[in-house]
């Protein structure tokens, strides 16, 4: 059988080997080291904020939930069309989660429905809004809505690293944001994430908690229970190399998206791109297309799988997940429709012309 084409594998090469080798040779194999500091600085430059690299995007969200006092008797209002990690830490802390549908024009969180949820919910602790598939939410509208209701905003920017919102870097809004560098993200540290904020003290507290909340004394002293959420020096070296390639990765991702637009635009398959707002410049982390029906979507997916090519449906909305069957949702029809008709196409930055030709043959014969 021919080699499998995966959905979004990492694109790595000589620079990654070189920097990881430098980190290994330096002796800083344990979690702390100069590569972590360098990665933090470069993430700060990318995002326009202070940054602390941690073990995963989920860990970053958990650190922010701790910072914002999320726990029993608090409510988190969150996007429904996203991965479960957006709300998982809040649930583990005992919070109640209320979900908000997508805007049909963008696929990101609906501002009118968010306003309705914030007006109804008693004592909301935080809003967690998820960027999706490489594009940003409407940050200005989110900040205005949260300010009116005096609720802090956290951006789950795991899927939008390198994107912009009105010429601002992704994640630059609200109280704080998180990035993810999981293996399938636009850049990877194998597993990793970051806490981002314009507030340097918030980031410093997150970094402290990520290091077991150890007090700065010679012995192990703890006034608070923390977590082992640190990123290792080796993985930070990988991240530094990946950041150096980010502009080229984004260019490649956008070319792949254009390839699919051209392919579907020839009339072979009636599919439209996932909605994207004018206010954001997407990285096209994943090229996502909507088909006229779930039946046709499934036929296309089966055709790709028969050719050993991976694809995946759009996120199943969290309000449809069995674990959240009893949770309240505002709206829901838009996210459900995107899930039924949407398909994420192979989008790895390392796709070759031969790979794209193979995908085209599988799609249109």
N, C-alpha and C positions, 0 to 999 in steps of 0.2 A: 504493500500500500504506500502511496506517496506520503511524503512528510506532511504532518498536520500543520495547517496555518491557524495560529491561535488568534484570539480576539485582540489582545493588546499586550504582547510580551514586552519585556524591557529591551531597549536598544542600547547596548553597551559595547565598548571597544577598548582600544589601547589606552586612552586617557584614564579610564576607570581602573584598568589593571595597574597603571603606573602609580596613581595616587593611593590605591589600596596597598600596593607594595611599599610605598613610602611610609604609610601608617604602620604596617607590619614591622618594617625594619626599624622604626623609631622606638619600638618597645612598648608603645601605648596601645596595647591590645585590649586592655580593660576599658570599661565604659568611658572614663574621662580621658581627655587628651586634646592636643592642639587642633586636630581636625574638627572636633565638635565646636570649638570656639570659632574656627574659620567658617564652618557651615552656618552657625548662628549669625555671624556678621553678614554673610552673603544672602541669607534669607531675609535679613533686615533690609538690605539694599533692594532686593527684588520686590518686597512687599510694602516698603515705605514705613515699616513699623519696627518695633523691638521683637525679637524672635528667640524662642528656645526650642531646640530640636529634642524630640522625645521618641519613645519606642514605637509609637503608632499614632494614627489619627484618632483612634478610639481613646488612647491614653490622653491625648491632648484635650478631647472633649470632656473626659472625666475630670481632668485638672481644672477646667473652667467651671464645671458643675460644682466642684468643691469650693472654688473661689466665690461663686455667686450664691452659695448657701442652699443649693438644691437638695431636697431630702423629703422625708415624710411630711404631709400636709402642705406641700407646694405643688404647683402645676406648671408644666412646661408646654408651651404652644410651639408646634413644629410642623415643618413641611411633611406631607405624606409621601410624595414621590421622591424617595431617597432610599439609601441603604440603611439597614437597621442600626448601624453604629451611630447614626445621628442622634438617636434617642436612647440607645442601650444604656449608657452610663447613668442617665437620669432615672430610668426604670430601676436599675440596680440600687440606686440610692433611695428608692421608695417613693419617688415622685409620681404623680399622675400626669399622663401625657394626653394632650388634645391635638388632633391633627387638622391641617388646613390643606385644602385642595390646591391644584395648580391653576395658573392663569392660562387660558386657552391660547393666548398670543405668544407666550414665552415658555410655557412648561414649568416655570419656577413658581414660587408661592404666590397665591392670589392676595393682593393687598386688601381689596374690599372684604374678603372673607376673613382675613387676619384681623381687620378692624372689628368685625362682628364678634370674633372669638374673644378678643381682648376686652370687649365691652361686656361679654357674658361671664367670663371666667372669674371666679373669686380668687383673689391674691395670686395672679400669675407671677411666677418667679423669674422666668426668662423666655425669650423667643429664640428658637434655633431655626434659622432659615438656611436651606441647602442650595448652593449653586449646583448646576447639573450639566453633565456631559460637556464641560468646557466653557460654559457661559455663566455670567454672574446674574444674581437676582437684581431687582431694582433697589439698589442700596439707599438712594435718597428717600424713596417712598417708605422703605422699611424703617429707616431712622426716624422719619417724621411720625409714623404710626406708633413706634415704640416710645418716643418722647412724649406723645400725647397721653399715653397710658402709663407712663413712668415705669416702663419695663425694660431691663437691659436686653440688648441684642447681641447674640453670638452668631457668627457666620460659619457654617460648615462649608469651607472653600476647598474641601478635599479634591473636588473634580475640576477646579478652575485655576490651578497653579499656572501662572503665565498669562492668563486672560486679563482683560481690562474692562473697567466700567467707567464710561465717560473719561477715558484717559487716566483713570486711577487704577492702581494694581488691584487684582482680585484680593478680597479679604479686608480691604481698607475701609472699614465702617464699623459702627457699633462699639460695644465694649471690648470685643476680642474676636478672633477668628482662629480657625485651625486649617492646616494643610495636611495632606496625606502623601506619603511616598511609598505606598504599597507596590507590590511587584507589577501590577497592571496600570498604575497611574502614569501621568505624562512624564514625570521623572521618578526614579526609584532609588531607595536606599535598601532594597530588598524588603524590609519592613521598617516603617518609620513615620513620623509626623512632626508637627510643630505647633506650638502655641504662639499666636501673634497678637500684639496689641500696641496701640499708641501710648499706653500707660506702662512706663518701664517698671514700676513697682509691681504691677500685676504679673508681668512676665517673670520678674525676679522671684515672686512668691511661687509661681508655677514651677520654676526650675528647682526651687528649694524643696517643694513637696515631691517632685520627681526624684529627688535624691534622699528619700526617706525622712524628710523634714529634720535633717541632722543639724544641730546647733553648731556654730563655728568655734568649737573648742577642741582640745586635743583628744578627749575621750568621746565616746558615743553618748550624746545628750539629746533627748527628744522631749519637746514640750507639746508636740502634736504628732499623731500618727500619719506618716506619709506613705509613699509608694516607690517601688523600684521601676520607674518609668524612663530611665535614662536611655539615651541613644549611645551606642558604642562608637569609639573612635574609628574603627574600621568601616562601619556603615556610614559615618559622616564623611569619610574620605570618598566613598562611592557617590555620596550626595554632592560633594563639591565638584567632582568631575561631571556629573549629570547636569548641574546648574550651568556649567560652561557650555554644554551642548543644547541647552533649552531652546535658544532661538532656532537652531536647525531642526530640532524635534518638532517645534510648532510649525515651521514651514512645511515639513514633510506631512504632518497631520492634516494641514489645510489642503495640500495637494491631493491627498487621498480622498478627502471630502469632495473636492472638485471632480475627481475621477468618478465617484459614485453619482454625483449630480448629473454629469455628462451621460453616464451609462443609463440612468433611469430616465433622463430627459429625452432619450432617443425613441421613447415609446415602447421599448421592449417590456418594461415593467412600470405600472402606474404607481409610483411611490413619490412622496414629498418629503423634504427634509424636516426633521424635528424642529418645532418653532424656535425662533431665536429673536430676542428683542434688539431693536436698533441701538439701545444704550450700551450694549456690550460687544466687545470684539472677542469672539470665542476662539479657543485654541483647537476646537474640534477634537478634544481628547478622544472621544468616540464619534464615529460617523453614524448617526441614527436616522432612520427613515420610517415613515408611516405609510402603511398600505391601506387600500380601501376597505379591507375586511380582515378579520382574524384568520379566516380560512386561507386567504392568499398569503398572509404573513407566514403562516405555518408551512405552506407549500414551499415558499422560498427558503425557509429555514431548513426544511428537509432536503431540499436540493443541495444546499451548501454542505450539510452534514454528510450527505452521500458522497461528496467529493473530498471529505476529510478536512472541511473548513469550518472553524468554530464561528458561531454567531450567538446572539443571546437576546431574549426579549427585553424590552424596557423594564426598569425597576417595577416590581409589583408594589403598588401603594401599601404603605404600612398599615393603613386602616383595613386592608383586606387580609393582612397576615393573621393566621389563627391566634397567635399570642396576643393580638390586640383586638380581638373580636368584640370586646365590650367597651372599647374606648370610643369617645365621641369624635366625630369628624364633621367639619364644616365644608359642605359641598362633597365632592368625591367623584362626580361624573367625569370630569376632565381627566384626572389622573387615571381613572379606570379605563377610559378610552385610549389614552396613550399607551397604557400597558397592553391592551388587547391588540392594538394595531402596529405597535412600534417594534423595530428590530435594530439591534446594535450590530453593525457590520465590522468585519476585521479591519482594525485601524492602527496596527503597530507601525511605529516610525521606521522600522527596518524592512517593511514590505518592499520587495523588488518588483521590477517590471514584469518578470516572469510570474511572480505571485499574483499581481493584479490581473494579468492576462488569464491566469487560471481561475481567479474569482469571477471574471467576466464570462468565461465559458460556462462555469457552473450556473451563473445567473440567467444567461440569455441563450446559451447553446452556441 
